[in-house]
Amino acid sequence: MGRTRKSFAVTRHAMMLGRLTDGAERDHGSYVHALYKAEVFSPRIPDMLITVEKSICGKKPGKRSVGWSDNDNDNDKPITCPKCLKRLEK
């Protein structure tokens, strides 16, 4: 995507959603990840910064994924992703 300026201040917890093809939301991840906001230079418009949410472990939504869950209840859940927990300990 380009150059990134990071700040590892966790903004929220979220689960990765899948394709959600049947509308029942059964197709989602099992780990709760720690997300932070990153300012990324737009790949299409030079020198334009956009804000995106990224997981601390580096996990990204797949090609057909809906993205990160937008459920407020996920913030109450503890982070269960082993890589996120390891990076938060540093």
PyMOL Python script that loads the backbone (N, CA, C, O; Angstrom):
from pymol import cmd

cmd.read_pdbstr("""\
ATOM      1  N   MET A   1       0.793  -1.196   0.000  1.00  0.00           N
ATOM      2  CA  MET A   1       0.000   0.000   0.000  1.00  0.00           C
ATOM      3  C   MET A   1       0.835   1.259   0.000  1.00  0.00           C
ATOM      4  O   MET A   1       0.328   2.332  -0.327  1.00  0.00           O
ATOM      5  N   GLY A   2       2.056   1.161   0.345  1.00  0.00           N
ATOM      6  CA  GLY A   2       2.860   2.368   0.402  1.00  0.00           C
ATOM      7  C   GLY A   2       3.502   2.534   1.765  1.00  0.00           C
ATOM      8  O   GLY A   2       3.542   1.601   2.568  1.00  0.00           O
ATOM      9  N   ARG A   3       4.005   3.738   2.017  1.00  0.00           N
ATOM     10  CA  ARG A   3       4.664   4.019   3.288  1.00  0.00           C
ATOM     11  C   ARG A   3       3.638   4.153   4.400  1.00  0.00           C
ATOM     12  O   ARG A   3       2.520   4.613   4.168  1.00  0.00           O
ATOM     13  N   THR A   4       4.018   3.752   5.607  1.00  0.00           N
ATOM     14  CA  THR A   4       3.090   3.765   6.734  1.00  0.00           C
ATOM     15  C   THR A   4       3.733   4.452   7.924  1.00  0.00           C
ATOM     16  O   THR A   4       4.915   4.252   8.201  1.00  0.00           O
ATOM     17  N   ARG A   5       2.950   5.264   8.630  1.00  0.00           N
ATOM     18  CA  ARG A   5       3.358   5.803   9.927  1.00  0.00           C
ATOM     19  C   ARG A   5       2.483   5.127  10.962  1.00  0.00           C
ATOM     20  O   ARG A   5       1.258   5.223  10.895  1.00  0.00           O
ATOM     21  N   LYS A   6       3.098   4.438  11.925  1.00  0.00           N
ATOM     22  CA  LYS A   6       2.339   3.646  12.880  1.00  0.00           C
ATOM     23  C   LYS A   6       2.370   4.251  14.265  1.00  0.00           C
ATOM     24  O   LYS A   6       3.333   4.910  14.656  1.00  0.00           O
ATOM     25  N   SER A   7       1.303   4.018  14.995  1.00  0.00           N
ATOM     26  CA  SER A   7       1.304   4.217  16.434  1.00  0.00           C
ATOM     27  C   SER A   7       0.540   3.028  16.992  1.00  0.00           C
ATOM     28  O   SER A   7      -0.623   2.812  16.650  1.00  0.00           O
ATOM     29  N   PHE A   8       1.190   2.263  17.845  1.00  0.00           N
ATOM     30  CA  PHE A   8       0.589   1.035  18.343  1.00  0.00           C
ATOM     31  C   PHE A   8      -0.358   1.283  19.506  1.00  0.00           C
ATOM     32  O   PHE A   8      -0.439   0.456  20.414  1.00  0.00           O
ATOM     33  N   ALA A   9      -1.068   2.391  19.503  1.00  0.00           N
ATOM     34  CA  ALA A   9      -2.091   2.619  20.512  1.00  0.00           C
ATOM     35  C   ALA A   9      -3.329   1.845  20.074  1.00  0.00           C
ATOM     36  O   ALA A   9      -3.963   2.186  19.076  1.00  0.00           O
ATOM     37  N   VAL A  10      -3.666   0.802  20.825  1.00  0.00           N
ATOM     38  CA  VAL A  10      -4.791  -0.048  20.460  1.00  0.00           C
ATOM     39  C   VAL A  10      -6.078   0.763  20.543  1.00  0.00           C
ATOM     40  O   VAL A  10      -6.391   1.346  21.581  1.00  0.00           O
ATOM     41  N   THR A  11      -6.819   0.795  19.440  1.00  0.00           N
ATOM     42  CA  THR A  11      -8.060   1.562  19.403  1.00  0.00           C
ATOM     43  C   THR A  11      -9.272   0.701  19.703  1.00  0.00           C
ATOM     44  O   THR A  11     -10.237   1.174  20.303  1.00  0.00           O
ATOM     45  N   ARG A  12      -9.232  -0.572  19.287  1.00  0.00           N
ATOM     46  CA  ARG A  12     -10.363  -1.460  19.569  1.00  0.00           C
ATOM     47  C   ARG A  12      -9.986  -2.908  19.325  1.00  0.00           C
ATOM     48  O   ARG A  12      -8.948  -3.204  18.731  1.00  0.00           O
ATOM     49  N   HIS A  13     -10.842  -3.809  19.791  1.00  0.00           N
ATOM     50  CA  HIS A  13     -10.694  -5.240  19.555  1.00  0.00           C
ATOM     51  C   HIS A  13     -11.704  -5.625  18.492  1.00  0.00           C
ATOM     52  O   HIS A  13     -12.811  -5.086  18.470  1.00  0.00           O
ATOM     53  N   ALA A  14     -11.344  -6.552  17.604  1.00  0.00           N
ATOM     54  CA  ALA A  14     -12.271  -6.965  16.547  1.00  0.00           C
ATOM     55  C   ALA A  14     -11.934  -8.358  16.060  1.00  0.00           C
ATOM     56  O   ALA A  14     -10.802  -8.824  16.186  1.00  0.00           O
ATOM     57  N   MET A  15     -12.942  -9.015  15.499  1.00  0.00           N
ATOM     58  CA  MET A  15     -12.758 -10.312  14.867  1.00  0.00           C
ATOM     59  C   MET A  15     -12.778 -10.111  13.352  1.00  0.00           C
ATOM     60  O   MET A  15     -13.424  -9.195  12.841  1.00  0.00           O
ATOM     61  N   MET A  16     -12.067 -10.974  12.654  1.00  0.00           N
ATOM     62  CA  MET A  16     -12.059 -10.929  11.195  1.00  0.00           C
ATOM     63  C   MET A  16     -13.331 -11.604  10.692  1.00  0.00           C
ATOM     64  O   MET A  16     -13.642 -12.733  11.073  1.00  0.00           O
ATOM     65  N   LEU A  17     -14.048 -10.910   9.846  1.00  0.00           N
ATOM     66  CA  LEU A  17     -15.246 -11.491   9.252  1.00  0.00           C
ATOM     67  C   LEU A  17     -14.881 -12.196   7.957  1.00  0.00           C
ATOM     68  O   LEU A  17     -13.899 -11.844   7.303  1.00  0.00           O
ATOM     69  N   GLY A  18     -15.663 -13.176   7.598  1.00  0.00           N
ATOM     70  CA  GLY A  18     -15.428 -13.906   6.358  1.00  0.00           C
ATOM     71  C   GLY A  18     -16.236 -13.307   5.221  1.00  0.00           C
ATOM     72  O   GLY A  18     -16.365 -12.088   5.109  1.00  0.00           O
ATOM     73  N   ARG A  19     -16.779 -14.179   4.377  1.00  0.00           N
ATOM     74  CA  ARG A  19     -17.543 -13.705   3.222  1.00  0.00           C
ATOM     75  C   ARG A  19     -18.979 -13.343   3.584  1.00  0.00           C
ATOM     76  O   ARG A  19     -19.593 -12.515   2.911  1.00  0.00           O
ATOM     77  N   LEU A  20     -19.518 -13.946   4.630  1.00  0.00           N
ATOM     78  CA  LEU A  20     -20.897 -13.716   5.068  1.00  0.00           C
ATOM     79  C   LEU A  20     -21.888 -13.944   3.920  1.00  0.00           C
ATOM     80  O   LEU A  20     -22.798 -13.144   3.704  1.00  0.00           O
ATOM     81  N   THR A  21     -21.697 -15.029   3.203  1.00  0.00           N
ATOM     82  CA  THR A  21     -22.530 -15.292   2.035  1.00  0.00           C
ATOM     83  C   THR A  21     -23.950 -15.698   2.390  1.00  0.00           C
ATOM     84  O   THR A  21     -24.875 -15.435   1.621  1.00  0.00           O
ATOM     85  N   ASP A  22     -24.142 -16.342   3.555  1.00  0.00           N
ATOM     86  CA  ASP A  22     -25.489 -16.803   3.883  1.00  0.00           C
ATOM     87  C   ASP A  22     -26.247 -15.830   4.780  1.00  0.00           C
ATOM     88  O   ASP A  22     -27.424 -16.053   5.065  1.00  0.00           O
ATOM     89  N   GLY A  23     -25.614 -14.779   5.222  1.00  0.00           N
ATOM     90  CA  GLY A  23     -26.283 -13.786   6.059  1.00  0.00           C
ATOM     91  C   GLY A  23     -26.402 -14.177   7.514  1.00  0.00           C
ATOM     92  O   GLY A  23     -26.900 -13.393   8.322  1.00  0.00           O
ATOM     93  N   ALA A  24     -25.954 -15.375   7.872  1.00  0.00           N
ATOM     94  CA  ALA A  24     -26.064 -15.839   9.252  1.00  0.00           C
ATOM     95  C   ALA A  24     -24.817 -15.507  10.068  1.00  0.00           C
ATOM     96  O   ALA A  24     -24.783 -15.769  11.271  1.00  0.00           O
ATOM     97  N   GLU A  25     -23.810 -14.945   9.444  1.00  0.00           N
ATOM     98  CA  GLU A  25     -22.565 -14.539  10.085  1.00  0.00           C
ATOM     99  C   GLU A  25     -21.861 -15.692  10.782  1.00  0.00           C
ATOM    100  O   GLU A  25     -21.233 -15.500  11.823  1.00  0.00           O
ATOM    101  N   ARG A  26     -21.962 -16.886  10.215  1.00  0.00           N
ATOM    102  CA  ARG A  26     -21.249 -18.035  10.777  1.00  0.00           C
ATOM    103  C   ARG A  26     -19.813 -18.090  10.268  1.00  0.00           C
ATOM    104  O   ARG A  26     -18.967 -18.768  10.850  1.00  0.00           O
ATOM    105  N   ASP A  27     -19.548 -17.388   9.202  1.00  0.00           N
ATOM    106  CA  ASP A  27     -18.242 -17.433   8.558  1.00  0.00           C
ATOM    107  C   ASP A  27     -17.375 -16.282   9.072  1.00  0.00           C
ATOM    108  O   ASP A  27     -17.221 -15.261   8.402  1.00  0.00           O
ATOM    109  N   HIS A  28     -16.812 -16.461  10.270  1.00  0.00           N
ATOM    110  CA  HIS A  28     -15.933 -15.425  10.815  1.00  0.00           C
ATOM    111  C   HIS A  28     -14.789 -16.083  11.560  1.00  0.00           C
ATOM    112  O   HIS A  28     -14.815 -17.286  11.819  1.00  0.00           O
ATOM    113  N   GLY A  29     -13.796 -15.300  11.899  1.00  0.00           N
ATOM    114  CA  GLY A  29     -12.627 -15.824  12.575  1.00  0.00           C
ATOM    115  C   GLY A  29     -12.902 -16.200  14.011  1.00  0.00           C
ATOM    116  O   GLY A  29     -13.948 -15.869  14.568  1.00  0.00           O
ATOM    117  N   SER A  30     -11.951 -16.896  14.602  1.00  0.00           N
ATOM    118  CA  SER A  30     -12.107 -17.321  15.992  1.00  0.00           C
ATOM    119  C   SER A  30     -11.256 -16.500  16.951  1.00  0.00           C
ATOM    120  O   SER A  30     -11.480 -16.541  18.161  1.00  0.00           O
ATOM    121  N   TYR A  31     -10.290 -15.760  16.435  1.00  0.00           N
ATOM    122  CA  TYR A  31      -9.423 -14.940  17.281  1.00  0.00           C
ATOM    123  C   TYR A  31      -9.946 -13.508  17.362  1.00  0.00           C
ATOM    124  O   TYR A  31     -10.505 -12.975  16.404  1.00  0.00           O
ATOM    125  N   VAL A  32      -9.752 -12.907  18.521  1.00  0.00           N
ATOM    126  CA  VAL A  32     -10.025 -11.480  18.695  1.00  0.00           C
ATOM    127  C   VAL A  32      -8.682 -10.766  18.579  1.00  0.00           C
ATOM    128  O   VAL A  32      -7.752 -11.055  19.332  1.00  0.00           O
ATOM    129  N   HIS A  33      -8.585  -9.837  17.636  1.00  0.00           N
ATOM    130  CA  HIS A  33      -7.334  -9.132  17.357  1.00  0.00           C
ATOM    131  C   HIS A  33      -7.341  -7.736  17.977  1.00  0.00           C
ATOM    132  O   HIS A  33      -8.400  -7.172  18.249  1.00  0.00           O
ATOM    133  N   ALA A  34      -6.153  -7.191  18.195  1.00  0.00           N
ATOM    134  CA  ALA A  34      -5.991  -5.809  18.641  1.00  0.00           C
ATOM    135  C   ALA A  34      -5.745  -4.947  17.413  1.00  0.00           C
ATOM    136  O   ALA A  34      -4.826  -5.214  16.639  1.00  0.00           O
ATOM    137  N   LEU A  35      -6.562  -3.913  17.231  1.00  0.00           N
ATOM    138  CA  LEU A  35      -6.437  -3.042  16.067  1.00  0.00           C
ATOM    139  C   LEU A  35      -5.900  -1.676  16.469  1.00  0.00           C
ATOM    140  O   LEU A  35      -6.130  -1.207  17.584  1.00  0.00           O
ATOM    141  N   TYR A  36      -5.194  -1.055  15.561  1.00  0.00           N
ATOM    142  CA  TYR A  36      -4.722   0.314  15.754  1.00  0.00           C
ATOM    143  C   TYR A  36      -4.973   1.077  14.467  1.00  0.00           C
ATOM    144  O   TYR A  36      -5.150   0.475  13.407  1.00  0.00           O
ATOM    145  N   LYS A  37      -4.990   2.383  14.554  1.00  0.00           N
ATOM    146  CA  LYS A  37      -5.182   3.219  13.371  1.00  0.00           C
ATOM    147  C   LYS A  37      -3.817   3.593  12.805  1.00  0.00           C
ATOM    148  O   LYS A  37      -2.898   3.956  13.539  1.00  0.00           O
ATOM    149  N   ALA A  38      -3.711   3.496  11.495  1.00  0.00           N
ATOM    150  CA  ALA A  38      -2.463   3.852  10.817  1.00  0.00           C
ATOM    151  C   ALA A  38      -2.772   4.827   9.696  1.00  0.00           C
ATOM    152  O   ALA A  38      -3.774   4.691   8.994  1.00  0.00           O
ATOM    153  N   GLU A  39      -1.914   5.795   9.539  1.00  0.00           N
ATOM    154  CA  GLU A  39      -2.036   6.715   8.414  1.00  0.00           C
ATOM    155  C   GLU A  39      -1.168   6.179   7.287  1.00  0.00           C
ATOM    156  O   GLU A  39       0.039   5.998   7.444  1.00  0.00           O
ATOM    157  N   VAL A  40      -1.801   5.930   6.151  1.00  0.00           N
ATOM    158  CA  VAL A  40      -1.117   5.326   5.011  1.00  0.00           C
ATOM    159  C   VAL A  40      -1.245   6.260   3.819  1.00  0.00           C
ATOM    160  O   VAL A  40      -2.298   6.855   3.591  1.00  0.00           O
ATOM    161  N   PHE A  41      -0.167   6.380   3.067  1.00  0.00           N
ATOM    162  CA  PHE A  41      -0.232   7.190   1.856  1.00  0.00           C
ATOM    163  C   PHE A  41      -1.028   6.429   0.804  1.00  0.00           C
ATOM    164  O   PHE A  41      -0.779   5.247   0.563  1.00  0.00           O
ATOM    165  N   SER A  42      -1.970   7.095   0.190  1.00  0.00           N
ATOM    166  CA  SER A  42      -2.847   6.489  -0.811  1.00  0.00           C
ATOM    167  C   SER A  42      -2.038   6.014  -2.006  1.00  0.00           C
ATOM    168  O   SER A  42      -1.171   6.739  -2.494  1.00  0.00           O
ATOM    169  N   PRO A  43      -2.313   4.790  -2.489  1.00  0.00           N
ATOM    170  CA  PRO A  43      -1.569   4.307  -3.656  1.00  0.00           C
ATOM    171  C   PRO A  43      -2.004   4.980  -4.953  1.00  0.00           C
ATOM    172  O   PRO A  43      -1.273   4.935  -5.943  1.00  0.00           O
ATOM    173  N   ARG A  44      -3.183   5.604  -4.964  1.00  0.00           N
ATOM    174  CA  ARG A  44      -3.705   6.195  -6.198  1.00  0.00           C
ATOM    175  C   ARG A  44      -3.537   7.705  -6.272  1.00  0.00           C
ATOM    176  O   ARG A  44      -3.352   8.262  -7.354  1.00  0.00           O
ATOM    177  N   ILE A  45      -3.600   8.371  -5.113  1.00  0.00           N
ATOM    178  CA  ILE A  45      -3.497   9.828  -5.100  1.00  0.00           C
ATOM    179  C   ILE A  45      -2.202  10.200  -4.374  1.00  0.00           C
ATOM    180  O   ILE A  45      -2.074   9.937  -3.178  1.00  0.00           O
ATOM    181  N   PRO A  46      -1.259  10.796  -5.065  1.00  0.00           N
ATOM    182  CA  PRO A  46       0.031  11.115  -4.444  1.00  0.00           C
ATOM    183  C   PRO A  46      -0.117  12.080  -3.255  1.00  0.00           C
ATOM    184  O   PRO A  46      -0.907  13.023  -3.294  1.00  0.00           O
ATOM    185  N   ASP A  47       0.647  11.820  -2.227  1.00  0.00           N
ATOM    186  CA  ASP A  47       0.736  12.662  -1.029  1.00  0.00           C
ATOM    187  C   ASP A  47      -0.583  12.815  -0.281  1.00  0.00           C
ATOM    188  O   ASP A  47      -0.748  13.781   0.464  1.00  0.00           O
ATOM    189  N   MET A  48      -1.520  11.898  -0.455  1.00  0.00           N
ATOM    190  CA  MET A  48      -2.771  11.932   0.303  1.00  0.00           C
ATOM    191  C   MET A  48      -2.732  10.839   1.368  1.00  0.00           C
ATOM    192  O   MET A  48      -2.531   9.664   1.060  1.00  0.00           O
ATOM    193  N   LEU A  49      -2.925  11.236   2.613  1.00  0.00           N
ATOM    194  CA  LEU A  49      -2.951  10.277   3.711  1.00  0.00           C
ATOM    195  C   LEU A  49      -4.374   9.791   3.954  1.00  0.00           C
ATOM    196  O   LEU A  49      -5.314  10.586   3.981  1.00  0.00           O
ATOM    197  N   ILE A  50      -4.526   8.481   4.130  1.00  0.00           N
ATOM    198  CA  ILE A  50      -5.815   7.916   4.525  1.00  0.00           C
ATOM    199  C   ILE A  50      -5.609   7.137   5.819  1.00  0.00           C
ATOM    200  O   ILE A  50      -4.520   6.618   6.063  1.00  0.00           O
ATOM    201  N   THR A  51      -6.634   7.053   6.641  1.00  0.00           N
ATOM    202  CA  THR A  51      -6.547   6.338   7.907  1.00  0.00           C
ATOM    203  C   THR A  51      -7.197   4.975   7.749  1.00  0.00           C
ATOM    204  O   THR A  51      -8.344   4.868   7.316  1.00  0.00           O
ATOM    205  N   VAL A  52      -6.449   3.929   8.107  1.00  0.00           N
ATOM    206  CA  VAL A  52      -6.957   2.561   8.037  1.00  0.00           C
ATOM    207  C   VAL A  52      -6.741   1.883   9.385  1.00  0.00           C
ATOM    208  O   VAL A  52      -5.901   2.308  10.179  1.00  0.00           O
ATOM    209  N   GLU A  53      -7.510   0.820   9.634  1.00  0.00           N
ATOM    210  CA  GLU A  53      -7.311   0.027  10.844  1.00  0.00           C
ATOM    211  C   GLU A  53      -6.529  -1.230  10.487  1.00  0.00           C
ATOM    212  O   GLU A  53      -6.865  -1.943   9.542  1.00  0.00           O
ATOM    213  N   LYS A  54      -5.488  -1.483  11.255  1.00  0.00           N
ATOM    214  CA  LYS A  54      -4.652  -2.659  11.038  1.00  0.00           C
ATOM    215  C   LYS A  54      -4.534  -3.431  12.340  1.00  0.00           C
ATOM    216  O   LYS A  54      -4.635  -2.868  13.430  1.00  0.00           O
ATOM    217  N   SER A  55      -4.317  -4.732  12.204  1.00  0.00           N
ATOM    218  CA  SER A  55      -4.100  -5.533  13.407  1.00  0.00           C
ATOM    219  C   SER A  55      -2.625  -5.465  13.777  1.00  0.00           C
ATOM    220  O   SER A  55      -1.764  -5.302  12.913  1.00  0.00           O
ATOM    221  N   ILE A  56      -2.351  -5.588  15.040  1.00  0.00           N
ATOM    222  CA  ILE A  56      -0.968  -5.512  15.511  1.00  0.00           C
ATOM    223  C   ILE A  56      -0.151  -6.695  14.998  1.00  0.00           C
ATOM    224  O   ILE A  56       1.055  -6.574  14.786  1.00  0.00           O
ATOM    225  N   CYS A  57      -0.812  -7.847  14.797  1.00  0.00           N
ATOM    226  CA  CYS A  57      -0.093  -9.038  14.331  1.00  0.00           C
ATOM    227  C   CYS A  57       0.172  -9.007  12.836  1.00  0.00           C
ATOM    228  O   CYS A  57       0.955  -9.813  12.335  1.00  0.00           O
ATOM    229  N   GLY A  58      -0.470  -8.084  12.107  1.00  0.00           N
ATOM    230  CA  GLY A  58      -0.262  -7.980  10.669  1.00  0.00           C
ATOM    231  C   GLY A  58      -1.294  -8.717   9.839  1.00  0.00           C
ATOM    232  O   GLY A  58      -1.206  -8.704   8.611  1.00  0.00           O
ATOM    233  N   LYS A  59      -2.264  -9.357  10.463  1.00  0.00           N
ATOM    234  CA  LYS A  59      -3.319 -10.069   9.741  1.00  0.00           C
ATOM    235  C   LYS A  59      -4.165  -9.080   8.955  1.00  0.00           C
ATOM    236  O   LYS A  59      -4.509  -8.009   9.454  1.00  0.00           O
ATOM    237  N   LYS A  60      -4.498  -9.449   7.712  1.00  0.00           N
ATOM    238  CA  LYS A  60      -5.282  -8.574   6.840  1.00  0.00           C
ATOM    239  C   LYS A  60      -6.532  -9.317   6.369  1.00  0.00           C
ATOM    240  O   LYS A  60      -6.519 -10.543   6.256  1.00  0.00           O
ATOM    241  N   PRO A  61      -7.597  -8.591   6.097  1.00  0.00           N
ATOM    242  CA  PRO A  61      -8.771  -9.243   5.510  1.00  0.00           C
ATOM    243  C   PRO A  61      -8.431  -9.814   4.139  1.00  0.00           C
ATOM    244  O   PRO A  61      -7.652  -9.230   3.386  1.00  0.00           O
ATOM    245  N   GLY A  62      -9.019 -10.952   3.829  1.00  0.00           N
ATOM    246  CA  GLY A  62      -8.767 -11.599   2.543  1.00  0.00           C
ATOM    247  C   GLY A  62      -9.477 -10.907   1.400  1.00  0.00           C
ATOM    248  O   GLY A  62     -10.178  -9.912   1.585  1.00  0.00           O
ATOM    249  N   LYS A  63      -9.278 -11.451   0.225  1.00  0.00           N
ATOM    250  CA  LYS A  63      -9.813 -10.862  -0.997  1.00  0.00           C
ATOM    251  C   LYS A  63     -11.337 -10.793  -0.980  1.00  0.00           C
ATOM    252  O   LYS A  63     -11.917  -9.814  -1.449  1.00  0.00           O
ATOM    253  N   ARG A  64     -11.991 -11.825  -0.444  1.00  0.00           N
ATOM    254  CA  ARG A  64     -13.452 -11.871  -0.420  1.00  0.00           C
ATOM    255  C   ARG A  64     -14.033 -11.564   0.956  1.00  0.00           C
ATOM    256  O   ARG A  64     -15.246 -11.643   1.147  1.00  0.00           O
ATOM    257  N   SER A  65     -13.198 -11.224   1.892  1.00  0.00           N
ATOM    258  CA  SER A  65     -13.659 -10.954   3.249  1.00  0.00           C
ATOM    259  C   SER A  65     -14.378  -9.613   3.334  1.00  0.00           C
ATOM    260  O   SER A  65     -14.097  -8.691   2.568  1.00  0.00           O
ATOM    261  N   VAL A  66     -15.302  -9.523   4.270  1.00  0.00           N
ATOM    262  CA  VAL A  66     -16.013  -8.274   4.515  1.00  0.00           C
ATOM    263  C   VAL A  66     -15.120  -7.308   5.290  1.00  0.00           C
ATOM    264  O   VAL A  66     -15.304  -6.094   5.201  1.00  0.00           O
ATOM    265  N   GLY A  67     -14.165  -7.828   6.042  1.00  0.00           N
ATOM    266  CA  GLY A  67     -13.247  -6.993   6.816  1.00  0.00           C
ATOM    267  C   GLY A  67     -13.362  -7.264   8.303  1.00  0.00           C
ATOM    268  O   GLY A  67     -13.667  -8.382   8.719  1.00  0.00           O
ATOM    269  N   TRP A  68     -13.118  -6.244   9.095  1.00  0.00           N
ATOM    270  CA  TRP A  68     -13.160  -6.374  10.556  1.00  0.00           C
ATOM    271  C   TRP A  68     -14.585  -6.208  11.059  1.00  0.00           C
ATOM    272  O   TRP A  68     -15.379  -5.470  10.476  1.00  0.00           O
ATOM    273  N   SER A  69     -14.901  -6.902  12.149  1.00  0.00           N
ATOM    274  CA  SER A  69     -16.242  -6.791  12.731  1.00  0.00           C
ATOM    275  C   SER A  69     -16.452  -5.383  13.277  1.00  0.00           C
ATOM    276  O   SER A  69     -15.517  -4.730  13.740  1.00  0.00           O
ATOM    277  N   ASP A  70     -17.677  -4.943  13.212  1.00  0.00           N
ATOM    278  CA  ASP A  70     -18.023  -3.611  13.696  1.00  0.00           C
ATOM    279  C   ASP A  70     -18.985  -3.751  14.877  1.00  0.00           C
ATOM    280  O   ASP A  70     -19.957  -3.006  15.004  1.00  0.00           O
ATOM    281  N   ASN A  71     -18.688  -4.720  15.730  1.00  0.00           N
ATOM    282  CA  ASN A  71     -19.550  -5.044  16.857  1.00  0.00           C
ATOM    283  C   ASN A  71     -18.956  -4.440  18.129  1.00  0.00           C
ATOM    284  O   ASN A  71     -17.802  -4.714  18.459  1.00  0.00           O
ATOM    285  N   ASP A  72     -19.721  -3.632  18.837  1.00  0.00           N
ATOM    286  CA  ASP A  72     -19.213  -3.010  20.064  1.00  0.00           C
ATOM    287  C   ASP A  72     -18.925  -4.035  21.151  1.00  0.00           C
ATOM    288  O   ASP A  72     -18.132  -3.761  22.052  1.00  0.00           O
ATOM    289  N   ASN A  73     -19.547  -5.207  21.091  1.00  0.00           N
ATOM    290  CA  ASN A  73     -19.316  -6.239  22.105  1.00  0.00           C
ATOM    291  C   ASN A  73     -17.921  -6.841  22.008  1.00  0.00           C
ATOM    292  O   ASN A  73     -17.438  -7.423  22.979  1.00  0.00           O
ATOM    293  N   ASP A  74     -17.263  -6.715  20.863  1.00  0.00           N
ATOM    294  CA  ASP A  74     -15.914  -7.262  20.713  1.00  0.00           C
ATOM    295  C   ASP A  74     -14.912  -6.539  21.613  1.00  0.00           C
ATOM    296  O   ASP A  74     -13.910  -7.134  22.008  1.00  0.00           O
ATOM    297  N   ASN A  75     -15.157  -5.280  21.944  1.00  0.00           N
ATOM    298  CA  ASN A  75     -14.245  -4.560  22.835  1.00  0.00           C
ATOM    299  C   ASN A  75     -14.258  -5.127  24.243  1.00  0.00           C
ATOM    300  O   ASN A  75     -13.285  -4.976  24.983  1.00  0.00           O
ATOM    301  N   ASP A  76     -15.354  -5.782  24.622  1.00  0.00           N
ATOM    302  CA  ASP A  76     -15.439  -6.399  25.948  1.00  0.00           C
ATOM    303  C   ASP A  76     -14.718  -7.744  26.009  1.00  0.00           C
ATOM    304  O   ASP A  76     -14.390  -8.233  27.090  1.00  0.00           O
ATOM    305  N   LYS A  77     -14.474  -8.338  24.839  1.00  0.00           N
ATOM    306  CA  LYS A  77     -13.806  -9.639  24.787  1.00  0.00           C
ATOM    307  C   LYS A  77     -12.299  -9.453  24.911  1.00  0.00           C
ATOM    308  O   LYS A  77     -11.757  -8.477  24.394  1.00  0.00           O
ATOM    309  N   PRO A  78     -11.614 -10.368  25.585  1.00  0.00           N
ATOM    310  CA  PRO A  78     -10.149 -10.259  25.664  1.00  0.00           C
ATOM    311  C   PRO A  78      -9.510 -10.625  24.332  1.00  0.00           C
ATOM    312  O   PRO A  78     -10.081 -11.376  23.541  1.00  0.00           O
ATOM    313  N   ILE A  79      -8.335 -10.093  24.099  1.00  0.00           N
ATOM    314  CA  ILE A  79      -7.589 -10.399  22.881  1.00  0.00           C
ATOM    315  C   ILE A  79      -7.115 -11.840  22.973  1.00  0.00           C
ATOM    316  O   ILE A  79      -6.503 -12.235  23.965  1.00  0.00           O
ATOM    317  N   THR A  80      -7.397 -12.629  21.934  1.00  0.00           N
ATOM    318  CA  THR A  80      -7.030 -14.043  21.954  1.00  0.00           C
ATOM    319  C   THR A  80      -6.004 -14.406  20.890  1.00  0.00           C
ATOM    320  O   THR A  80      -5.518 -15.538  20.876  1.00  0.00           O
ATOM    321  N   CYS A  81      -5.663 -13.494  20.011  1.00  0.00           N
ATOM    322  CA  CYS A  81      -4.675 -13.771  18.966  1.00  0.00           C
ATOM    323  C   CYS A  81      -3.284 -13.867  19.616  1.00  0.00           C
ATOM    324  O   CYS A  81      -2.835 -12.906  20.241  1.00  0.00           O
ATOM    325  N   PRO A  82      -2.599 -15.011  19.478  1.00  0.00           N
ATOM    326  CA  PRO A  82      -1.279 -15.167  20.114  1.00  0.00           C
ATOM    327  C   PRO A  82      -0.247 -14.150  19.631  1.00  0.00           C
ATOM    328  O   PRO A  82       0.557 -13.667  20.428  1.00  0.00           O
ATOM    329  N   LYS A  83      -0.258 -13.817  18.335  1.00  0.00           N
ATOM    330  CA  LYS A  83       0.722 -12.859  17.811  1.00  0.00           C
ATOM    331  C   LYS A  83       0.455 -11.450  18.336  1.00  0.00           C
ATOM    332  O   LYS A  83       1.393 -10.719  18.654  1.00  0.00           O
ATOM    333  N   CYS A  84      -0.825 -11.064  18.428  1.00  0.00           N
ATOM    334  CA  CYS A  84      -1.151  -9.749  18.982  1.00  0.00           C
ATOM    335  C   CYS A  84      -0.718  -9.650  20.441  1.00  0.00           C
ATOM    336  O   CYS A  84      -0.152  -8.643  20.865  1.00  0.00           O
ATOM    337  N   LEU A  85      -0.990 -10.699  21.195  1.00  0.00           N
ATOM    338  CA  LEU A  85      -0.609 -10.706  22.618  1.00  0.00           C
ATOM    339  C   LEU A  85       0.901 -10.607  22.778  1.00  0.00           C
ATOM    340  O   LEU A  85       1.394  -9.896  23.654  1.00  0.00           O
ATOM    341  N   LYS A  86       1.633 -11.320  21.931  1.00  0.00           N
ATOM    342  CA  LYS A  86       3.100 -11.300  22.012  1.00  0.00           C
ATOM    343  C   LYS A  86       3.648  -9.908  21.712  1.00  0.00           C
ATOM    344  O   LYS A  86       4.573  -9.447  22.381  1.00  0.00           O
ATOM    345  N   ARG A  87       3.080  -9.235  20.703  1.00  0.00           N
ATOM    346  CA  ARG A  87       3.554  -7.896  20.341  1.00  0.00           C
ATOM    347  C   ARG A  87       3.150  -6.846  21.371  1.00  0.00           C
ATOM    348  O   ARG A  87       3.849  -5.848  21.547  1.00  0.00           O
ATOM    349  N   LEU A  88       2.024  -7.066  22.054  1.00  0.00           N
ATOM    350  CA  LEU A  88       1.601  -6.133  23.088  1.00  0.00           C
ATOM    351  C   LEU A  88       2.493  -6.221  24.332  1.00  0.00           C
ATOM    352  O   LEU A  88       2.634  -5.247  25.071  1.00  0.00           O
ATOM    353  N   GLU A  89       3.092  -7.394  24.555  1.00  0.00           N
ATOM    354  CA  GLU A  89       3.980  -7.566  25.709  1.00  0.00           C
ATOM    355  C   GLU A  89       5.267  -6.781  25.550  1.00  0.00           C
ATOM    356  O   GLU A  89       5.878  -6.398  26.548  1.00  0.00           O
ATOM    357  N   LYS A  90       5.695  -6.530  24.318  1.00  0.00           N
ATOM    358  CA  LYS A  90       6.970  -5.820  24.079  1.00  0.00           C
ATOM    359  C   LYS A  90       6.880  -4.379  24.485  1.00  0.00           C
ATOM    360  O   LYS A  90       7.855  -3.638  24.354  1.00  0.00           O
TER     361      LYS A  90
END
""", "prot")
cmd.dss("prot")
cmd.show_as("cartoon", "prot")
cmd.util.cbc("prot")
cmd.orient("prot")
